[in-house]
Amino acid sequence: MEYDKRKYQGKPAVVDRWKKYLLLEKTFAEAEQYVLKGTEANGKNLELITERVYSNQFKQLIMTAAVEFESLAKEMVGIPESQLVVIEDVAKSIVLLYPFIGEVVVDTDYVSRTPLSGWRKTEGGSLSLNWWSSYYKLKKGAEIDFKYATLGCCLDAMGALYILNIYNIKNAFGNLAMARDATHFRVGVKD
């Protein structure tokens, strides 16, 4: 870690959340290395195959990332973790604080995604997230819903958690020096 650790001692919760994210990112990178991340001809177009590759490892990562995502989102807007609230209500508060969060693009070495694209400040918008719907189906545990444990959904869950962590770090410390430890996901948020 290239940042001065003493500088971050005043906000251990932010540092702990980032460490959790880094552990998840490492697990994701280990699982993902066994997956073909290419394209396939579909008619006249090339189609990224991330939506048709699924596994138990991706399911576990989606579940863990989603729980951490919800917890961090609530924390960022001052909702107690124990309070039951739908994610769309949390999204309304996040979007008020960060109106352009839904436009943040997360890059990996082979694909760019916008995992919070549903979180845009619009009149009467639903603020729903496709990957969150997949997570909810996986959470319910139906065997038929295993098909939602895709690489694409995992990329979005991890990317969304990464974005929240980036905003949380920037808000807490005024810079993103600590976030340079990420190895897999990148965003264009200015330091």
C-alpha positions as CSV (number, residue, x, y, z in Angstrom):
1,M,0.0,0.0,0.0
2,E,1.6,3.2,-1.1
3,Y,-0.4,5.7,1.0
4,D,0.6,6.9,4.5
5,K,-1.4,4.6,6.8
6,R,-1.1,7.0,9.7
7,K,-3.2,9.5,7.7
8,Y,-6.1,7.2,7.6
9,Q,-6.3,6.1,11.2
10,G,-9.1,8.6,12.1
11,K,-11.6,6.8,9.9
12,P,-11.1,3.0,10.5
13,A,-14.6,2.1,9.2
14,V,-13.7,3.5,5.7
15,V,-10.4,1.6,5.8
16,D,-12.0,-1.6,6.9
17,R,-14.6,-1.4,4.1
18,W,-11.9,-0.9,1.6
19,K,-10.0,-3.9,2.9
20,K,-13.1,-6.0,2.6
21,Y,-13.5,-4.8,-1.0
22,L,-9.9,-5.7,-1.8
23,L,-10.4,-9.2,-0.5
24,L,-13.5,-9.6,-2.7
25,E,-11.7,-8.2,-5.6
26,K,-8.9,-10.8,-5.1
27,T,-11.5,-13.6,-4.9
28,F,-13.1,-12.3,-8.1
29,A,-9.8,-12.1,-10.0
30,E,-9.0,-15.7,-8.9
31,A,-12.5,-17.0,-10.1
32,E,-12.5,-15.0,-13.3
33,Q,-9.1,-16.2,-14.5
34,Y,-10.7,-19.5,-15.5
35,V,-13.4,-17.9,-17.7
36,L,-13.3,-17.1,-21.4
37,K,-13.9,-13.4,-21.7
38,G,-14.3,-13.1,-25.4
39,T,-16.9,-12.4,-28.0
40,E,-19.0,-14.6,-30.1
41,A,-20.6,-14.0,-33.4
42,N,-24.3,-13.4,-33.1
43,G,-25.8,-12.7,-36.5
44,K,-23.8,-9.7,-37.9
45,N,-22.7,-8.5,-34.4
46,L,-20.1,-9.7,-31.9
47,E,-21.6,-10.3,-28.5
48,L,-19.7,-10.4,-25.2
49,I,-20.3,-13.7,-23.6
50,T,-20.2,-12.5,-20.0
51,E,-24.0,-12.8,-19.7
52,R,-23.9,-16.6,-20.5
53,V,-21.1,-17.6,-18.2
54,Y,-22.2,-18.5,-14.7
55,S,-20.8,-20.4,-11.7
56,N,-21.2,-21.0,-7.9
57,Q,-18.2,-18.8,-7.3
58,F,-19.9,-15.9,-9.1
59,K,-23.1,-16.5,-7.1
60,Q,-21.2,-16.3,-3.8
61,L,-19.4,-13.2,-4.9
62,I,-22.6,-11.5,-6.0
63,M,-24.2,-12.4,-2.7
64,T,-21.3,-11.1,-0.6
65,A,-20.8,-7.9,-2.7
66,A,-24.5,-7.1,-2.7
67,V,-24.7,-7.4,1.1
68,E,-21.6,-5.1,1.5
69,F,-23.0,-2.7,-1.1
70,E,-26.3,-2.4,0.7
71,S,-24.6,-1.9,4.0
72,L,-22.2,0.8,2.7
73,A,-25.0,2.6,0.8
74,K,-27.0,2.8,4.0
75,E,-24.0,4.0,5.9
76,M,-23.3,6.7,3.4
77,V,-26.7,8.2,3.8
78,G,-27.1,7.7,7.5
79,I,-29.6,4.9,7.6
80,P,-28.9,2.3,10.4
81,E,-27.7,-1.0,9.0
82,S,-30.4,-2.8,10.9
83,Q,-33.2,-0.7,9.4
84,L,-35.1,-2.5,6.7
85,V,-35.4,-0.3,3.6
86,V,-35.6,-1.1,-0.1
87,I,-32.5,-0.3,-2.1
88,E,-34.4,2.1,-4.3
89,D,-35.1,4.3,-1.3
90,V,-31.4,4.3,-0.4
91,A,-30.7,5.2,-4.0
92,K,-32.8,8.3,-3.8
93,S,-30.6,9.6,-1.0
94,I,-27.4,8.6,-2.7
95,V,-28.4,10.3,-6.0
96,L,-29.2,13.5,-4.1
97,L,-25.6,13.4,-2.7
98,Y,-24.0,12.3,-5.9
99,P,-26.2,13.2,-8.8
100,F,-23.8,11.7,-11.5
101,I,-23.1,8.4,-9.7
102,G,-25.2,6.5,-12.2
103,E,-23.0,7.6,-15.0
104,V,-19.7,6.3,-13.6
105,V,-18.1,3.7,-15.9
106,V,-16.1,0.9,-14.4
107,D,-13.3,-0.5,-16.6
108,T,-11.6,-3.9,-16.4
109,D,-8.9,-5.1,-18.8
110,Y,-11.6,-6.4,-21.2
111,V,-14.9,-4.6,-20.6
112,S,-16.5,-1.4,-19.5
113,R,-19.7,-1.4,-17.6
114,T,-22.0,1.1,-15.9
115,P,-23.3,-0.9,-12.9
116,L,-25.3,2.0,-11.3
117,S,-26.9,3.2,-14.5
118,G,-30.3,2.9,-13.0
119,W,-29.3,5.5,-10.4
120,R,-29.9,8.6,-12.4
121,K,-31.5,11.7,-11.1
122,T,-34.7,11.7,-13.1
123,E,-38.3,12.7,-12.4
124,G,-40.4,9.7,-11.7
125,G,-37.5,7.3,-12.4
126,S,-37.5,3.8,-10.9
127,L,-33.8,3.8,-9.6
128,S,-33.7,0.1,-10.2
129,L,-30.5,-1.9,-10.9
130,N,-30.5,-5.0,-13.2
131,W,-27.8,-6.7,-11.2
132,W,-29.7,-6.1,-8.0
133,S,-32.8,-7.8,-9.4
134,S,-30.6,-10.8,-10.3
135,Y,-29.1,-10.8,-6.8
136,Y,-32.6,-10.8,-5.3
137,K,-33.5,-13.8,-7.4
138,L,-30.4,-15.6,-6.3
139,K,-31.1,-14.6,-2.7
140,K,-34.5,-16.3,-2.8
141,G,-32.6,-19.5,-3.5
142,A,-34.6,-21.0,-6.4
143,E,-32.5,-23.5,-8.3
144,I,-33.8,-22.2,-11.6
145,D,-32.4,-18.8,-10.8
146,F,-28.8,-20.0,-10.8
147,K,-28.6,-18.6,-14.3
148,Y,-28.5,-15.2,-12.8
149,A,-25.0,-15.9,-11.3
150,T,-23.3,-14.7,-14.4
151,L,-19.9,-13.1,-14.9
152,G,-21.8,-10.0,-16.1
153,C,-23.9,-9.7,-12.9
154,C,-20.7,-10.3,-10.8
155,L,-18.9,-7.6,-12.7
156,D,-21.8,-5.2,-12.0
157,A,-22.1,-6.2,-8.3
158,M,-18.3,-5.8,-7.8
159,G,-18.2,-2.6,-9.9
160,A,-21.1,-1.0,-8.0
161,L,-19.4,-1.8,-4.7
162,Y,-16.1,-0.4,-6.0
163,I,-17.9,2.8,-7.0
164,L,-19.5,3.3,-3.6
165,N,-16.1,2.7,-1.9
166,I,-14.4,5.2,-4.2
167,Y,-17.0,7.9,-3.3
168,N,-16.7,6.9,0.4
169,I,-12.9,7.2,0.4
170,K,-13.0,10.5,-1.5
171,N,-15.6,11.9,0.9
172,A,-13.7,10.7,4.0
173,F,-10.1,11.7,3.0
174,G,-10.5,14.2,0.1
175,N,-8.4,12.1,-2.2
176,L,-8.2,8.6,-3.7
177,A,-4.6,7.6,-2.7
178,M,-5.9,4.6,-0.7
179,A,-7.9,3.4,-3.7
180,R,-4.8,2.9,-5.8
181,D,-4.5,-0.6,-4.3
182,A,-7.3,-1.8,-6.5
183,T,-6.0,-4.1,-9.2
184,H,-9.0,-5.2,-11.2
185,F,-11.5,-2.4,-11.5
186,R,-10.9,1.3,-12.4
187,V,-13.0,4.4,-12.7
188,G,-12.4,7.9,-14.0
189,V,-13.2,9.7,-10.7
190,K,-10.7,12.5,-10.3
191,D,-8.3,12.4,-7.4
